[in-house]
Amino acid sequence: MTTSKAALPLNQILDGDCVERMNALPENSVDLIFADPPYNLQLKGDLHRPDNSKVDAVDDHWDQFDSFRVYDEFSNAWLKAAQRILKPDGAIWVIGSYHNIFRVGTAMQNAGFWMLNDVIWRKSNPMPNFRGKRFTNAHETLIWASKTEKSKPTFNYEALKALNEGIQMRSDWVLPLCTGHERLKNEDGDKAHPTQKPESLLHRVLVATTNPGDVVLDPFFGTGTTGAVAKKLGRDFIGIEREEEYRKVATARLRDVRKYDRSSLEVTQSKRAEPRVPFGQIVERGMLNPGENLFSLNGRHKAKVRADGTLIGDDVKGSIHQVGAALEGAPSCNGWTYWGYKSEGKMVPIDLLRQQVRAEMSDRPN
Ligand SMILES: C[S@@+](CC[C@H](N)C(=O)[O-])C[C@H]1O[C@@H](n2cnc3c(N)ncnc32)[C@H](O)[C@@H]1O
């Protein structure tokens, strides 16, 4: 049983500790969680550039933990709270660096989350290693996991392929750090938050693993990057942030964000997600009539349409797929892309008729 959205504090930033706040939300109520938890950077002393200027590193009190044990207890607590509020088919993304991601990953598996992918966010403009003692730290890791092994999480495979100009999206993403006008500043002109994530990263995450109208929760909201992108993309968000200073920054940011118009939020659907259209429906509706000939698009075969939506050709009877396969001597055949019909002297693939029916289906008001 999932909870109705009406019971949720949608499109709000909740103050306080994320564990307490998540524990107060109904179980099975959230579609996706995006979490950017404290990194536990364990910085020892200040870091300087070669010109002696101080590097603006993450040394804030919210990133301080006394030991790995304390950090692990914190991870276990927020992951347990996150898992309870996820819907059965819900999923979580956690982003981190080498300082914390392995510990968090272990905690996730121990909690029963089911690992789907780890994604490398390769920074196209990383900060150099000023001391020259280690490799330039040029990536962060994101873990994508479903609530349980049985979950069927949303994955908009075709949309991601389209985003990547027709090539399957890989698990290494090259995106720049959040800089320039996107980087929020305080009154003194300094960074408003040390770890503001780029919107491009959240755009990819949300297009890939949510649909418009889904509820996305971010328990470590910071400047509200998740909320800003969710709002643009027509998803509902719930943010949780303990520090008042960051809640203020996020509130001001979200006020200026506009949702993209509804028609531009639709993404390329996977073929499996499209409604099934039986060929018989094409015949019933008179789009093709019994007795009409279909021709294989390779020009080798023809078959006649029958009143029940089957074909007959060279004594072979059956569905558009079966007759196509038999005539080609192939184990299988997609009849929709195999057959065409003649219209005004031109060959037209029958798949166009199926697309016409599907378009009518999607035009129907919900
Ligand atoms: C790594 S930052 C997230 C930055 C964010 N993704 C962005 O783009 O701005 C982690 C945030 O979690 C907040 N935080 C840390 N512990 C928290 C807790 N127990 N409950 C709620 N917020 C917490 C910190 O104040 C900090 O803003």
The ligand as a MOL file (V3000), in Angstrom:
LIG
                    3D

  0  0  0     0  0            999 V3000
M  V30 BEGIN CTAB
M  V30 COUNTS 27 29 0 0 0
M  V30 BEGIN ATOM
M  V30 1 C 26.8330 17.7630 0.9920 0
M  V30 2 S 25.6990 18.9660 1.4630 0 CHG=1
M  V30 3 C 24.3830 18.9010 0.2590 0
M  V30 4 C 24.4920 19.9530 -0.8150 0
M  V30 5 C 23.3550 19.9350 -1.8150 0
M  V30 6 N 23.3240 18.7110 -2.5690 0
M  V30 7 C 23.4190 21.1180 -2.7770 0
M  V30 8 O 23.4790 20.9230 -4.0150 0
M  V30 9 O 23.4120 22.2400 -2.3250 0 CHG=-1
M  V30 10 C 24.9900 18.2320 2.8880 0
M  V30 11 C 23.9520 19.0760 3.6070 0
M  V30 12 O 23.3100 18.2880 4.6090 0
M  V30 13 C 23.0340 19.0820 5.7460 0
M  V30 14 N 22.9340 18.1370 6.8710 0
M  V30 15 C 23.9390 17.4540 7.4660 0
M  V30 16 N 23.4700 16.6220 8.4070 0
M  V30 17 C 22.1180 16.7510 8.3860 0
M  V30 18 C 21.0630 16.1330 9.1060 0
M  V30 19 N 21.3130 15.2080 10.0470 0
M  V30 20 N 19.8060 16.5010 8.8300 0
M  V30 21 C 19.5320 17.4410 7.8790 0
M  V30 22 N 20.4900 18.0740 7.1630 0
M  V30 23 C 21.7700 17.7230 7.4130 0
M  V30 24 C 24.1910 20.0510 5.8180 0
M  V30 25 O 23.8320 21.2230 6.5210 0
M  V30 26 C 24.5100 20.2980 4.3430 0
M  V30 27 O 23.8560 21.4490 3.8630 0
M  V30 END ATOM
M  V30 BEGIN BOND
M  V30 1 1 1 2
M  V30 2 1 2 3
M  V30 3 1 2 10
M  V30 4 1 3 4
M  V30 5 1 4 5
M  V30 6 1 5 6
M  V30 7 1 5 7
M  V30 8 2 7 8
M  V30 9 1 7 9
M  V30 10 1 10 11
M  V30 11 1 11 12
M  V30 12 1 11 26
M  V30 13 1 12 13
M  V30 14 1 13 14
M  V30 15 1 13 24
M  V30 16 1 14 15
M  V30 17 1 14 23
M  V30 18 2 15 16
M  V30 19 1 16 17
M  V30 20 1 17 18
M  V30 21 2 17 23
M  V30 22 1 18 19
M  V30 23 2 18 20
M  V30 24 1 20 21
M  V30 25 2 21 22
M  V30 26 1 22 23
M  V30 27 1 24 25
M  V30 28 1 24 26
M  V30 29 1 26 27
M  V30 END BOND
M  V30 END CTAB
M  END
